[in-house]
Amino acid sequence: MFDFIIHRLLRIPYRLHTFSSRRVKKPVATVIFLHGIGNSQESWHDVYQQLPHNVEIIGLDLLGFGKSAKPSWVSYNAKTQAKAVLATLLRYGIKRRVIIVGHSMGAIVAVEVARRAPFLVSSLILCSPPFYTASETKKRLFPSTDTILKDMYRNVQKQPEAFIQLAGIAKKAGVINKTAHISQNTIDTYFSALEASIINQTSLRDVEKIKLPVTILYGTFDGLVVPRNLKQLDKNNETITAKSVLAGHEITGLFVGAVVKEITDILGRN
């Protein structure tokens, strides 16, 4: 009842579970990590380990994932997630502008955070961002990659049991991050976030309006991103830079080093 009154009726944002791998008295920068769908802040562990010791690291479990609250009535869209992120950072006592690193769904949330509170963000690093164009209004002989991916996601939602089994196989094979947790207990939240944050999104349009430095990293072998969209963002915006990494969708292998390098490069420029 308390949760219902505070968060649903009064619309006070949830406070997210926060992980800080180190507390630095005088950090050179604070880096916020937002994970992808079905995961938690633990997915950034390998990145945490390689960052300089004078960097303050804060990993957040997004609403519905990890150790954060998982209300069944919430629409897990980017706006709701961003409000929870901002409420958490303010309660945490952030006193400087931060670097936000987001992966997949976390990249979409990062864009919304920067759009709502540009005064709090110094730069964005968006990893494997699933930025898709709006639904096609005209019939085409061949559907766009954006439409194909959205249709695939909708078909996946119709077969939850098969998807859970496939996710388990992919996890064992190392295709998805070992920290991913997709089961009967989490599938409803997963699909809700998939629908609200990824299928129905405005991030491709929103990121163009952000007047902050934005670096986009995407895997050469990532079948869930649309490279054409990312390259177009780079071409049309002076503040956006898109770079490919010899990797897939997850933050593993060479992707880890690429993220660490981007963070350290930003620190070197500041």
N, C-alpha and C positions, 0 to 999 in steps of 0.2 A: 504494500500500500504506500509506504514512504517513497519507494522508487517511482511509483506511478505518479504521485503528486508532484514530486520534485522535478522529475525529468520529462514526464509526458504532459502534465497539465501546466506546470510553470515553465516548461521548456528550458530548464537549466541544463547546459551540456554536461555530459559525463566526464569524469576525470579518468584518464587512461592509465593503465599500468606502465610504470616507468622503470627502465633499467639504465643505470649509470655505471659504466665499467671503471670509472675513476673520477674522483673529485679533485680538481686542480685549483689551487689557491689563486693563481694568476694565469689562466689559460690564454693562449694566443688566439683561440677561436673556440666556439661551441658548434658542434655538428649534430644535427638531429637526423635520425634514421627512421624512415617509414617503410615497412615491409610490404610485400605483395600479397595478393589474395590467397587465403588458406594457410598463411604462414604466421610468423611472429617476429619480434625483434631479434630472436636467436639466429635468424637467417643471415644476419650481418656479422656473425661472430668472427669469421676469417678477416673481414675488413677491420673490425675493432682491433684485432691483434697486431695489425701492421701500421697503425696510425702513430704519429709522434706522441710522446708521452706528455707533451705540454698542450694537448688538445682535449677539451672536455667533450666526452661522448655521451649522448643521450639517445637511447633506443626506446621507441614507444610501441606497445601492442595496440593496434587500431581497434576500434569498437567492434566487438563480435569475434575477436581473435585473441589467441594467446591467453594471458591472464586478465585481460580487460573484461568489462561487463558485456553480456550478450543478450540484451533485451529482445524479445521476440517481436515486439510491435514496431521496432525502429526500421526506417527505410535506410539501408546502408549505402547512401549516396555520398558523393564527394563533399557536399555542403555539410551534412551531418558529421562526417568524419573530421572535416576541417575545424568545425566549431569545437569538437572534443579535443583536438590537438592544441588549438589556441588556448582553451581553458586550462589545459594541463600545463602548458608552457608558462602561462601567467602565474598559476599556482606554484610552479616550480621556482619562480623567482628569476627568470631570465633577465639579465641586465644589459645585454648587448645584442646586436643583430646576429642572426645565426645563419649557418649554411645548412640547407635542408637537402638530404639525399633520399630520393624515393625510388622504389622498385615497382614496376608494373602498376598495380592499383595504387600503391604508395606514391607513384609519380603523379597520378591523377589527383590524389589528395594534396600533394605538395603544391601543385599549381593553384588549387583552390585556396590553400593557406596563404600563398604569396599574393593572390588576387585580393584577399580580404584584409591582409595585414602586411603590406609592403614595407612598412616601417620596422617590422620585426625581422625581415629576411634580407640577407646581403647577397645571396646567390643560390641557385638551384642546380642540382645534379640529378637528372632524370634518367633512370636506368630501365631499359626495355619498356618504354611507355607505349601502351596500347592506344595510341591516339587515332581515332577513326572519324571519318567524315559522317555527316548526318545521313539519314536514310535517303535512298535514291527515290526521287519523285517520278522520274521518267524511266520507262522500260528500256533496257539495253540488251543488245544481242548477247553480250557476255557480261555477267555481273562483276562489279569491282571487287578487289581483295577485301575491302572494308565490309562489303555486304556478305561475302562468303564467310568471313570470320564471325560476323554477328549471327548468321544463320546457323553456323556450327555451334555456337554457344547456346542458342535456343534449342537446338536438337539435343544437346548434352543435358539440358535441364529436364527433358522428358524421360531420361533414362538414368536416374540417380544411382541405382544399384550397380549398373554396368560402369558408371563413371567412378564410383568408389573403388571397384576392383581394378580398373585401369590405373587409377592414381596410385594404388598400392604397388602395382607392377612397375610403374614409372619411377616410384621412389626407390625401390630396390635396385633398379637398373641405373640409378643416378641421373635420370632425365630431369626430375624435379628435385628441389632441395630436400635434404634428409630431415630438415626440421618441419616440413609441411605436415599438416595434420588434417586429413580429410576422411571423415567417418560418418556413420549414421548420426552421431551426436552433433556434427558440425556442418553437415551437408546443406541444411536449410539456410543457415547463415551465409554459407559459401554462395549458394545460388541467388540469395537476396542481394549480396554485394555484387555478384556478376551482372545481374540485371540492372541494378540502380547505378553502379559506378562505372561499368565498362560498356555494356550494351547501350545504355541511355546516358550519354555523356556529352559535354560541350567543351572538353579540354583542348581539342585541336584549335578551336576558335579562341578560347580563353588565354592560352599560353602566348598567343600573338600580342595580347594587350599588356603583358607584363613588361615593365621597364627595368628589369633586373638582368644581370648576367645569367644565362641559362645554358648549361651543357647537357646535351642528350647523348647517351651511350646506348648503342643497340648491337645485339649479336648478329654476326653475318649469317648464322644458321638459325636465327629465331623466326619461327613461322607464325608467331602471334603479333608481330609488329608489321607495320606497313612502311617500309623504308622510303617510299615515294613521298609520303606525308612528312616524314622527318627531314628529308633533304629539302623539301619545299619550304619548311619553316626556317631552315638555315639560310636558304637563298633569299628569302623575303625579309628577314629580320637581322639587323646588325647585332643585336644582343644575344642571339641564339646560335649555338654551334653544335652541329651533329657529327658524331664520330662513330665509326663501326669498330667492333671488337671481334676478334676471332673466337667467337663463343656462341652459346645458345641463349635461352631466355633467362636462365637462373644466374644468380651471383655466385658462380663457382669458377674454378680454374683461372684462366686469363682475365676473366671479368673482374675478379677480386683486385688484381694488380692495377687494372685500368681505373677502377673507382678510387683506389688509394692514390694513384698518380694525379687524378683530377683534383682531389682534395688538397694534396700537398702543393700542387701548382697554384691553386687559389691562395693558399697560405703564403706562398712565395711572392705573389703579386700584391698582397695587402701589407 
